[in-house]
Amino acid sequence: MKSTLKFVSSSFFMIIITMLLLSIPAMGESGEIYKNYGITQEKYDKTADWDQIVHDVFGPDYRVADWDDLVIYNKSGDLGDLFDGLGLTDYEDQVFVTCSGHRSYSSTRYYFATRHNHNPASGYLAHSNIDNYLISLGSWDTTEKILAIKVTDDSGVTYENFGMTQNRYSGTTDWDQIVNNVFGPDYRVADWEDFVLYYESGKDLENLFDELGLTDYGDQAFVTNFGEKSYSSTRYYFATRHNHNPVSGYLVHSNIDNYLISLGSWDVTDEILVVKTTETPMNSIADTNSQSTTNISINNEIKNKYNNNYTSNNITNMEINEYQNETTNNILNMYVTYAQEAKQDILEHMSYIVVIIGFFISLFAKRNKEREK
């Protein structure tokens, strides 16, 4: 009995060690660099911290490459030559990438770019392709090398009082510092309310997104929401172009013009939207002379979210009610999201639980059979 328990505990320990080894960078990992791209020498698990691995292997000047990076590269460069230079020379060689900043297609399927030489394999789910399937975008539960790209100097693009970075950044980076570095002290991170006010003032929000380069369905960029960067510890706010047709499963916190633009959140890398500091969120709020202590308290709470950029000291009862209703809805949505994420975590680890349970069932069955003898 002791030997059996020792075998079980040692086997379980080895499984845990193997999973940990797959999720951390290999010792001495140096990676391979070709032109502005890099590729890790080792393969990593889908759940590993890709951003940290790229930082450790290539340094702070690199980030995880996105499918859109390859699409843009193909417009002026030889994508086949790039893959050759990175060592992805054979049919079905593949490497982890993100897709529009997202790492995964579902809770268990993570994106990668596959070399298909214009002949995709039967049964391969191609989410997209470049040059008639020279390179395909796929997803699966796998371990792969990670593709990285060098971050170029970010000059940003501006239109009217708004702007957007040209490079993508993670949700955990210092957006304020990035905006200051790229656009200077006269700009700040754009807030969702800036776009609400822009639209309500009669301006053309669709044209604004066009001029900033967010022209296609699903294009998105980071914003704050009432001054907050994130909806939860891993979900960062962004504004997405939905052209009045939000994608199924997209958690919409708010929308403008019947889902022309939606406010979403997720753990992604994106460009950052900015606005001149002369544009203050909710600066059209009416100034009233008589408000209760409760109203003043709520007003101060909202003011703090905007770093005291208000020019008025009071807000209307209607706006207070809207704020309270939105806060309640956000809390309810947060619990629903946590429940969904907990369900996904259970499903992802169910295979390990089934294997362990199956092992013990077979062990006890074997012991009972030996007793019967």
N, C-alpha and C positions, 0 to 999 in steps of 0.2 A: 504493500500500500504506500509506504514511504517513497519507494523508488518511482511509483506511478505519479505521485503528487510532485516529486522533484522534476520528473520529465515534463509534466504539464506546465509547471511554473517556469522552467527554463525555456520551453517553447514559446510561451506567452511573452517572456522577457525578450527573446530574440525578435519576435514580431514587432514589438514596440521599438526596439533599437533600429530595426530596418526602416520603419516608417520615419523615425527621426533623422536618420542618415539621408533619406531621400529628400528631406525638406530643408537641408542646410547646404551652403556652398561647399564644394569639395576643397580640401586643403591644397593650396598651391594653384588653384584655378586661375588661369591667366586670360583665357578666351582668345579668339581669333578676330582680327580687324581687317576689313577690306573697304576702302573708300570711307564713307561716313557710317558704315554699319559694323556691327560686331556680333559674334555668336559665341555662346559659352561652349567650352569643350565637354563639359559634363551634362548629363540629362538630369532634370529635376521633376519632382512631383507637381501635379497641377495645383496643389494647395500651398506650395511653397511661396514665400514672399518674393515674387519676381523683381519688384522694385529694389529691394534690399540686395538681392543677388547681383543685379546689374550694377548697382552702386559699388558693391564690394569688388566686383570683377573688373569693371571698366572705369569706375570713378564717377564723380558728380556731373561730368559733362555728357553722360549718356542716360537714356531712359529706355524702357521696353518699347520696341518698335510696334507700330500699329499697322493694320491692313491698309489704311488710307495712305500711310507713308510709302508703301510699295506701289499703290495705284498712282500716286504723284510721281514717283521715281520712273515708272514705266513710260510716262508721257515724254520724257526727255532723255532717258537712259536705257541701257540694255539690261533688262531684268535677268535674262538668262546668264549673262556674264557676271552679274552681281551674285547670283546663287552659286555659280562656279567658284568665284573668288572666296565665298564663305564656306566652301566644302560641301555644299548641297548639290552634288553633281549627278546623282543617280535618280532614276524614276522612283517616286514616292518618298524621297527624302523630305523631311518636314521639320518644322521648328515652331515653338510657341510664339504667338503674337497676340495683341489685343485687337478688338474690332470696335471702332468708334469709342475707344476707351474702355470697353468691357472685356474682361478676361474670359467670361463663360457664356455659352449659349443657353445652358440650363444649369441645374445644381451639380451635375456630374460631367457635363460636356464642355471642355475648354478649347478655345480657338487655337488653330495652328495653320501655317501656310505650307502647302504640299506641292512639290514639283511633279507635275503630271505630263509635261511635254506634249500638251494638246490632246491627251488621251486619258481622261479621268477613269479611275477604276470603277467597275460595276458595284453599286451599292454605296458608293461614297456620297455623303450628303454635302454638296458644294453650296455653301451659303453665298459665295460670290467667286468670280474668277477673273484673271487678267490675261489678255492676249489669247483668247479662245482656249482657255484651260492650260496655258503654259504653267501658270501657278494657280492653285485653287485654295479657297478658304474653307477649311473643314473644322470639325470639333469632335472630341471623344474623351473618354476617361483614360488618360495615358500619361506617360512621362516623356519629356522631350527636352532638347536644348532650347535656349531662350535667345530670340533675336533682339538685338539692341540697336539703337540709332543715336548718333551724336546730336546733341541739342545745339542748334545754330544760334547765333546772336539774334535776339528777339527785338525787332523794331516796332512791331505792332501795326495795326491799321486803325484809322479813325474816320468817323463820318458824323457830321454835325457835332453834338456834344458827347457822343459815345465812341467807344473804341473796343478793340479786342486783340489779345495777344496772338502772335502767329504760332508760337509753340504751345504744346500741351503740358500741363502740370498735374500733379496728384492732389488729392483733396487735403493731404496733410502738410503740403508746403505752405509757406508764409505768403498768402496772396497779396497782402498789403505791401510787403517788401518788393514782390515781383512787379506789382503795378507801379510802385514808385521808381523802380529801376528802369522800367520800359517806357513809361509815359511821363514821369516826373511828378512833383508834389501837387500839381493842379488836378490830378485825377485820383479817383478811389475805385474800389470794387463796386460794380453796379449792383443795385438791389432790385428784386422783383418789382417793388413798388415804383421804381423809376420807369419801368416799361408800362405799368398800369397807368401812371400819370401821363406818359407820352401818348398812349393810345386814347385816353379820355380827353386829352387836349385837342383831339382831332387830327393828329399826325399819322402818317402812314407807317405802321409798325412793320408791315411786310417788306416795304422798300428799305427800311432801316436794316433789317436782317439780310436783305440782298446785298446792300452796300458793305456790310461787315463781313461778307463771305459765307454767311449761313443760308445758302440758297436751296439746299436739297432737303427733302423730307427726312426727318430724324437728326438733322444737324443740331448740335447743342453746344452750350458753353456755360461755365460756372457763373453763378450769381449768388448773392446772399438773399435770405428771406427774413424780413424784419431785422436785418443786421446780423443774422446767424448764418454761419457757413454750412452747418450740418443739421440734418433731421434726426440722426442718431449717431452713435460713435463711429459708424462705418458708411453712412449714407450722406453724401454731400450734394447740396442743391445745384441744379442747373436749369437753364431755360432751353426747351426743345421745340423745334419747328415741326408742327404736326399737320399743318394745312387743313385744319378742321376735322382731322381723322386720327385720334390718338391710337397707338398700337395697343392690342390686347395685352393685359397684364401690367401695363405701365401705371404706376401709382401716381395719380395726378393730384398734387397738393392744391393747385389753383390753375386757372387758365384765363386767357385773354381772347376776346372775339371768337367765342364758340370753338375753342381749341385751335385757333390759328397758332398760338404759342402756349405751351404747357410748362408748368413748374414741376419738375421731377427731382428724384434723388437716388443716388446709387454710389457704389465704390468704383469710381472710374478715374481716368485721366482726361482732362479737357482743356480747351482754351479758357481764358478768363475775360469776361465782359467788364468794361470799365465805363465810367462817366465822369465828366468834369465835376469838381467839388462844388461848383456854384449851383449844381443841380442837387437839391436836398430832397430825399424821399418824403413823400406826403407833405410837401411844402404848401399845399393848397388847403390844409386843414384850417377850418374856421377858428377865429379867436373869439371866445365868449367871455363875459364878465362875471358870471355867477356859476360856480360849479361846487359840488360837494367835496368833502375830504376824500371820499372814495374815488371820485373822478380824478382828483389831483394825483392820488397815489398811482392809479393806472397810467395816467399821463406820464408821470415820472418814470415808470417802468419802461414804457415804450421809448421815451426820450433816451434812456440809458442805452437802448439797443442801437441808437443812431449817434452815439457819442455826443449827445447834447447839441445836435445840429439844428434843432427846432428854433424857429423865430417866434413862435407863439407858445404860451404857457398852458393853454387849455384846449380840449377837444370836445366835440359834440357827443351827446348821449348816443346817437345813432352809431357813431364811429367806435365808441366804447363797446356797445353791444356787438358790433361786427368783430371787434378784436376778441371779446370773450368767446363768441361763437367759434371763431377760427381756432382759438386756443383749445377749446373742447374737442373740436374735430381733429386737430393735430394729435391730441392725446389718444383719442379713439383709434385713429389710423396707426399710431405708433404701436399700440397693443396688438392690432391685427397683423402688422408687419412682423413684430417679434414672434407671434404665434406661427406665422408662415415660415419664418426663418428657422424656428425650432423644429418644425415638421421636416424641413429640408435636411437639417442636421441629423435627425433621427434616421431618415431614409438613407442618407449617405453612409452612415455607420452601421446600417442594418446588416450588410453583408458580413462584416466582421463578427457581429453578434451571432448570426446564423452559423458561421463556421465554428465558433467556440462552443455554441450549444450542441451542434452536431458532433463535435469531437467528444464532449462529455457523454452524450447519449450512446455513441458507439462504444465508449470506454465502459460504461455501466452495463451495456448489453453483453459485452465480452465477459465481464466479471460474473454476471448472472449465469451465462452459459457454462463458465468454468465450474461454478457451484453445483449446477445441475448434474455435471459429470461426476 
